[in-house]
């Protein structure tokens, strides 16, 4: 057996795409169907510092994809697919090993990871929720055959992620939150749309969180005067105490969600739950029909989502292998 490196414009990519389509049709993976052009664009991201590695078994029986992200100094496995009638013969383990060795040789890092940090993102369909989808898989679906396959190939769980769902077209603002909003208002806290010219402390707060994705998303958003999306913030004496948003409704009806954070100096006051309910209400008014998000199994933020009526629809494992 021999592997072939697939370049972005190689006709061999069609064979890899055919394996992907078959896997999705057979529901071996929850990934959303995509066109060949979208598949090509996804596996070869244009972002600086990302090196994609895509390998195909020479007869087109197996495909493996991964990447190196020099921005965060991590190496990722994205997917391994074997043709349905060729399974059980060791092809999957073999091509995964080929990919691992290639990634290690290129990156000189011996830790391989499958997690939501992977810059190559695959949208997935939420089971049992017609038309609902989420823009990336935050790990390995623990209900899939891939999970046991990777376990047997030496990968180990290092975190569990839960995916949440709620219908927003039937969302009702909790009465308890109305009372909390009035209480916080009397204490001097206001919920407003972020305005860099008025509010202070946003950059300092985001740096304290230490979340690079939040920094890119929030600090990179243009002002509303320049067409940027609104960001909801609790404010105390013009100082930003937290954030959520940006407010946006995707074409599929999903209410967008980058995250929610409260400045450590202002935690314990109920601001997070109030802010999240405000987000749901605002997204509903903007026309969102549903919302999805994910968070760690042991992340206290899950209480915010569950109190707002969100339910877990899938659990994923973040996995690593040390060479």
C-alpha positions in Angstrom: 0.0 0.0 0.0 1.1 3.5 -0.7 -0.2 7.0 0.2 -0.4 9.9 -2.1 -0.2 13.5 -0.9 -3.2 15.4 -2.3 -2.6 19.0 -3.2 -5.5 21.5 -3.3 -6.1 21.4 -7.0 -5.3 17.7 -7.5 -8.0 15.6 -9.3 -7.3 13.0 -6.6 -9.2 15.2 -4.2 -12.4 14.0 -5.9 -11.7 10.5 -4.6 -11.3 11.8 -1.1 -14.6 13.8 -1.5 -16.4 10.6 -2.6 -15.3 8.8 0.5 -16.5 11.8 2.6 -19.9 11.8 0.9 -20.3 8.1 1.4 -19.5 8.5 5.1 -22.0 11.3 5.6 -24.7 9.4 3.7 -24.1 6.3 5.8 -24.3 8.5 8.9 -20.9 7.3 10.0 -20.3 11.0 10.9 -22.7 13.8 11.7 -21.0 16.2 9.3 -23.2 18.3 7.1 -23.3 17.6 3.4 -21.1 20.0 1.4 -20.2 20.6 -2.2 -16.9 19.6 -3.6 -15.8 23.2 -3.7 -16.7 23.7 -0.1 -14.9 20.5 0.8 -11.8 21.7 -1.0 -12.0 25.1 0.7 -12.5 23.5 4.1 -9.5 21.1 4.0 -7.1 23.8 2.7 -7.8 26.9 4.9 -6.3 30.2 3.6 -5.4 31.4 7.2 -1.8 32.3 7.7 0.2 29.7 9.7 -2.0 26.7 8.8 -0.4 23.8 6.9 -2.9 21.1 5.7 -1.8 17.5 5.2 -4.2 15.3 3.2 -3.3 11.7 2.3 -5.1 9.2 0.1 -4.4 5.5 -0.3 -3.3 5.2 -3.9 -6.4 3.2 -4.9 -8.8 5.6 -3.2 -9.8 3.2 -0.5 -8.9 5.4 2.5 -8.4 9.1 3.3 -6.8 10.9 6.2 -6.7 14.6 6.9 -4.9 16.8 9.4 -3.1 20.1 9.9 -0.5 22.1 11.8 -1.4 25.4 13.3 1.8 27.4 13.9 -0.3 30.2 15.5 -1.0 28.1 18.6 1.7 25.5 18.1 -0.6 22.5 17.8 -1.0 19.5 15.5 -4.4 18.1 14.6 -6.1 15.1 13.2 -9.3 16.2 11.3 -10.7 12.9 9.8 -10.0 9.4 8.8 -12.3 7.7 6.4 -12.2 4.1 4.9 -14.3 2.9 2.0 -17.3 0.9 3.5 -16.5 -2.4 1.9 -12.8 -2.2 2.7 -13.2 -1.8 6.5 -11.8 -4.3 9.0 -8.6 -4.9 7.1 -6.4 -2.4 8.9 -6.6 0.4 6.3 -7.8 2.9 8.8 -5.0 2.3 11.4 -2.4 2.2 8.6 -3.4 5.5 6.9 -3.8 7.2 10.3 -0.3 6.2 11.2 1.0 7.5 7.9 -0.7 10.9 8.6 0.7 11.0 12.2 4.2 10.4 11.0 3.9 13.1 8.3 2.5 15.7 10.8 5.2 14.9 13.4 8.0 15.2 10.7 6.7 18.5 9.6 5.9 20.1 12.9 8.6 18.4 15.1 5.9 18.1 17.8 4.9 14.7 19.1 1.5 15.5 20.5 -1.4 14.9 18.2 -4.8 16.4 19.1 -8.5 16.2 18.1 -10.3 19.2 19.6 -12.3 22.3 18.9 -9.0 24.3 18.5 -8.6 22.7 15.1 -8.7 25.5 12.5 -10.3 23.1 10.0 -13.9 23.1 11.1 -16.7 20.8 9.9 -20.4 21.8 10.3 -22.6 19.1 11.7 -26.3 18.3 11.7 -28.0 18.2 15.1 -29.9 14.8 15.3 -33.6 15.1 15.7 -33.8 18.8 15.2 -35.0 19.5 11.7 -32.7 21.9 9.9 -30.5 22.6 12.9 -26.8 22.5 12.5 -23.7 23.7 14.3 -20.6 25.2 12.6 -17.9 22.9 14.1 -17.4 19.6 15.7 -15.7 20.2 19.1 -14.0 16.8 19.2 -14.9 13.2 18.5 -18.6 12.1 18.7 -18.5 9.5 21.6 -21.5 7.7 20.0 -19.6 7.1 16.7 -17.4 4.3 15.6 -14.5 6.8 15.2 -14.4 7.2 19.0 -13.6 3.5 19.6 -11.3 3.4 16.6 -9.2 6.3 18.0 -9.1 4.7 21.4 -7.7 1.6 19.9 -5.1 3.7 18.1 -3.7 5.1 21.3 -5.7 8.3 21.6 -6.9 9.3 25.1 -9.6 11.6 26.3 -8.4 14.8 28.0 -11.8 16.7 28.0 -15.5 16.2 27.3 -17.6 18.8 25.5 -21.4 18.9 25.5 -23.3 20.4 22.6 -26.5 22.3 23.6 -29.6 23.2 21.7 -32.7 25.4 22.3 -35.5 26.6 20.0 -35.6 30.4 20.1 -38.8 30.9 18.2 -40.6 29.6 21.3 -38.2 31.2 23.8 -39.7 33.2 26.7 -37.8 35.6 28.9 -37.8 34.1 32.4 -39.7 36.0 35.1 -36.9 35.5 37.5 -34.6 37.3 35.1 -36.9 40.4 35.0 -36.5 40.6 38.8 -32.7 40.1 38.6 -32.5 42.8 35.9 -34.3 45.3 38.1 -32.1 44.4 41.1 -28.9 44.9 39.1 -30.3 48.1 37.6 -30.8 49.5 41.1 -27.2 48.5 41.9 -25.9 50.5 39.0 -25.5 47.8 36.3 -26.9 48.5 32.8 -27.1 46.2 29.8 -26.0 48.1 26.7 -24.6 47.6 23.2 -20.8 48.0 23.2 -19.5 51.4 22.0 -15.8 51.8 22.0 -16.2 55.6 22.2 -18.2 55.4 25.4 -17.3 52.2 27.3 -13.9 51.3 28.8 -12.1 48.2 29.8 -13.1 45.8 27.0 -9.5 45.0 25.8 -8.2 44.6 29.3 -11.0 42.3 30.3 -10.6 40.1 27.3 -6.9 39.8 27.9 -7.6 38.7 31.4 -9.8 35.8 30.1 -6.8 34.5 28.1 -9.0 33.3 25.3 -7.4 34.1 21.9 -10.5 33.2 20.0 -12.6 35.7 22.0 -10.0 38.3 21.5 -10.0 37.8 17.7 -13.7 37.7 17.5 -14.7 40.6 19.7 -11.7 43.0 19.3 -11.8 42.3 15.5 -15.4 43.3 15.2 -15.8 46.7 13.5 -17.7 49.4 15.2 -21.5 49.5 14.6 -21.0 52.8 12.7 -18.8 50.8 10.2 -21.3 47.9 9.9 -20.1 45.8 12.8 -22.4 43.4 14.6 -23.8 44.5 18.0 -22.1 43.1 21.2 -24.1 43.0 24.4 -22.3 44.1 27.5 -23.1 44.7 31.2 -21.7 48.1 32.2 -20.9 49.7 35.6 -20.0 53.3 35.5 -19.1 53.0 31.8 -16.7 50.1 32.6 -17.5 46.9 30.6 -18.1 44.0 33.1 -18.6 41.2 30.5 -19.7 40.4 27.0 -21.8 38.2 24.8 -22.6 38.1 21.1 -22.0 39.4 18.5 -25.7 39.6 17.6 -26.2 37.8 14.3 -28.5 35.4 12.6 -27.0 32.9 10.2 -28.8 31.9 7.0 -29.9 28.6 8.4 -31.8 30.4 11.2 -29.2 29.8 13.9 -28.5 32.5 16.4 -24.8 33.2 16.4 -22.8 32.7 19.6 -19.1 33.4 20.1 -19.2 33.1 23.9 -20.0 34.7 27.2 -17.7 36.1 29.8 -17.9 38.1 33.0 -15.0 40.1 34.4 -13.7 38.3 37.5 -14.2 41.6 39.5 -17.9 41.3 38.9 -18.7 37.7 39.2 -21.2 36.2 41.6 -23.9 38.8 41.0 -26.0 36.9 38.4 -24.8 39.0 35.5 -24.0 36.0 33.3 -27.4 34.4 33.5 -29.1 37.7 32.8 -26.8 38.5 29.9 -27.4 35.1 28.3 -31.1 35.5 28.5 -30.9 39.0 27.0 -28.9 37.4 24.1 -31.5 34.8 23.5 -34.3 37.4 23.6 -32.4 39.7 21.2 -31.6 36.9 18.8 -35.3 35.9 18.8 -36.3 39.4 17.9 -33.7 39.4 15.1 -35.4 36.3 13.6 -33.3 33.4 14.9 -35.3 30.1 15.2 -32.7 28.2 17.2 -29.3 28.3 18.9 -26.6 25.8 19.4 -23.4 26.0 21.5 -20.9 23.8 23.3 -19.0 23.9 26.6 -16.9 21.6 28.7 -18.5 18.9 30.8 -17.0 20.5 34.0 -17.4 24.1 32.9 -19.7 26.0 35.4 -21.0 27.9 32.4 -23.2 24.9 31.7 -25.5 26.1 34.5 -26.1 29.3 32.6 -27.3 27.4 29.5 -29.3 24.8 31.3 -31.1 27.4 33.5 -32.1 29.1 30.2 -33.7 25.9 28.9 -30.9 24.5 26.7 -30.5 20.7 26.5 -27.6 18.5 25.7 -27.9 16.9 22.2 -24.4 15.4 21.8 -21.2 14.7 23.8 -17.8 14.9 22.3 -14.3 13.8 23.5 -11.2 15.9 23.0 -8.5 13.4 22.5 -4.6 13.4 22.4 -1.9 11.0 21.5 1.7 11.4 22.7 4.1 9.8 20.2 
